Amino acid sequence: MRIGLNATCFNDRPSGANQRFLGIYGALIRRNPDIEFVVYEPSDQRITTWFGVATNVTACATPIPSVGRLARVRAGMGYWHRQLRQDRLDVFEAFHLPLVRAPDCPTILTIHDLRPLRADAPVLTRMIAKPIMRHALSHADRIIAVSDAVSDEITAFHPSAQVSTIYNGVDRTAFAVASAASIANVRARYSLPQSYILALGHLEARKNVPLLIDAVAVLRARGTSHPLVIVGNDGGDRATIRAHIVAHGLKDLVTLIEHADDDAVRAIYAGCRLLAFPSRYEGFGIPIVEAMAAEKPMVLADTAVFRELTLGQGVYFPIDDAGGAADAIERVWGVQREHDRQIAFGHDRLKDFTFDRLADQVADLYASLV
């Protein structure tokens, strides 16, 4: 079998999509030596180096940059049809929009979320995104959704779409190596307290970080001071978050960390008391499975996808209720029995998020289409 992977959208910028591609497709390549993978690389990134010296991987350099939507579309015009006919693939897999469809084999498209179609997206964004999404869902032979929640959104928008759910994954072993020394080093580097609430993700409005700051203020007003550590790079909401911290007079309780590398993030997980994830909208929620791997309890916004990932076994709060978030934090912070319950649940649930398991699901999908 000969599989084409359109990896032209990937680069070194940290993202859940990058993590998914490296984890799942790295395992897929390793576990299927009889499958030949043709990896279409962007002009500015050598993607195949991510997979070491795998002998079943062939790099195909393209003229397509990894960033710049219009530049990507222009560079792909006249390239894809000719190249894909020449390469004689059995399956072609795409990871971004607009959809590039293979002319003579089944095409798979992974969709992480439907943010551009939501009512809170700018009107122009929705006007552009709807026909692009509708075309993709109409012409892809199979859609991979990263959660059942996303699958439901897709079929609500386009009922005839053929959708399979394959989750994002996590490497449990990567979170088991944080030593006492690495935790101490991170505490010293960022002046972190001994125990803290951790929030993690790009600093953008949908992440709803100001609600957590409000919750910390509520807890302080109740006479309880629980520090909050926010880890994430700016996605447009950093100034708002900083202003919110100042407005509440919480500079002594809230720490904002940007550009932390993977080792630092894992050590920060290891040092936290719990994860708080207040996001208004996610297609998946990678910090949830990372917290499970780090053996940390969590409090979560009450959304369908978060209930799906935790099988309804989490501690949830309404997305617009700072008092409810404060209650959830208090329920988990000092109750060891709740810590133990969540850690035991996470240990079992992680079996569904191993990269090997997910890679096998992708391989089964290939086989069903050929």
Buried (B, 14 or more C-beta within 10 A) or exposed (E): BBBBBBBBBBBEEBBBBBBBBBBBBBBBBBBBEEBBBBBBBBBEBEBBEBBEEBEBBBBBEBBBBBEEEEBBEBBBEEBBBEBBEEBEBBBBBBBBBBBBBBEEBBBBBBBBBBBBBBEEBEEEEBEEBEEEBBBBBEEBBBBBBBBBBBBBBBBEBBEEBEBBBBBBBBBBEBBEEBEEEBBEBBBEEBEBBEEBBBBBBBBBBBBBBBBBBBBBBBBBEEEBEBBBBBBBBBEEBBEBBBEBBEEBEBEEBBBBBEEBEEBBBBBBBBBBBBBBBBBBBBBBBBBBBBBBBBBBBBBBBBBBBBBBBBEEEBBBBBBEBBBBBBBBBBBBBEEEEBBEBBBEBBEEBBEEBBBEBBBBBBBEBBEEBE
